Amino acid sequence: MRSPIQTSGKSKTNFTTAQIRSLLESSGRKEIEALRREAHWATLLHCGNRVYFRGIIEFSNICTCDCYYCGIRRSNKDVVRYQLAKAQILRQAKWCAERGFGSVVLQSGERRDARFVDFVTDVVRTVKKETRCSLLPDGLGITLCVGEQSREVYARFFEAGAHRYLLRIETASPRLFRRWHPPGQTYENRRRCLSHLRSIGYQVGTGVMIGAPWQTTADLAEDVAFFKEMDVDMIGMGPYIPHRAAPLARIDVDLPAMRLQRALSTIAVARLVLRDVNIAATTALQALSPLGRERGLDFGANVIMPQVTSPDCRKQYTLYDAKPCDNETDPGFQNALERRIRNLGREVGRNRWGDSPHAWIRQ
Ligand code: SAM
């Protein structure tokens, strides 16, 4: 079968799910290198060579969900739960703004009580107001990632100043979704939430876990087709990594190196299929290989999310075992990361929100 990849600069625009699957099945050094190269060109062509930093602030690990894969699930009694104060979040956000990051991601476990909603609304409003400066006249760009909420709550967060929202579908297969989540957490509601976010005016991001139990290449192909069908603006996806206290850890999965390659290939294929969306090189890539995020950039990602939560708290935000807890606010770490990005032939985008070209074109 002829490869569905075309020559650089004349990239295809429509891929069937079968073609997506065939790309995901690329194997062997030569085929994977061809995939990487095409994804790299597609990134430069549709998004430019800038890599945008988003400081990720994991402001609370308190969670009412009980996802079968996640280390901070409510049933895990070994987690020391924490919630950062507004002043701490603001301090970390200001650090990002001063460093030229342009945007932050505010992420936490999922809660829907009024106190939490008021807190998040207040934090978003304050971060927006307090980070306005000549270089960022509208303050930091804010991506929220606080799970499934009602339409009214999403609208409140939007009105407070969050303009991007990341809610992973986790898998586009309702069958797998049911196996990965307890009754009461439904695929249908996740989809409904994504539709609400879009109708309110957010730039919408979604994503999946790659290499998780029972997932096949055909499932992953459906995932990429789902991103396209949902017309998303951003993708945040990464390899599944077992957590010892989560039930799914008992199910065998591929070796880490295979899950890492599968995640890199999925990033590349998503870039070829969706072209002008933002794709994050996520922390989970780094958990499987120290330079995993840089490899993600090389396979078509254009956003990186340094962890700026203080290392003490970060240790308790253990979604999976061996989550990296480096001090990423250390100037030495930052300089080394920026050098590695430049070595990839890319440039760090500073003092801009770094919205995806797709979001601008759709507006
Ligand atoms: N509560 C918010 C939500 O559900 O969107 C944000 C926090 S949630 C912990 C963030 C993401 O972590 C999830 O969407 C999931 O994909 C990822 N995650 C959780 N456990 C994981 C694991 N064991 N391996 C890889 N990713 C995991």
Residues whose N, C-alpha, C, O or C-beta is under 5 A from the ligand:
A	BS01	SAM	Y69 C70 G71 S108 G109 E110 C145 V146 G147 L166 L167 R168 M209 P239 Y240 I241 P242 H243 A284 L319 Y320
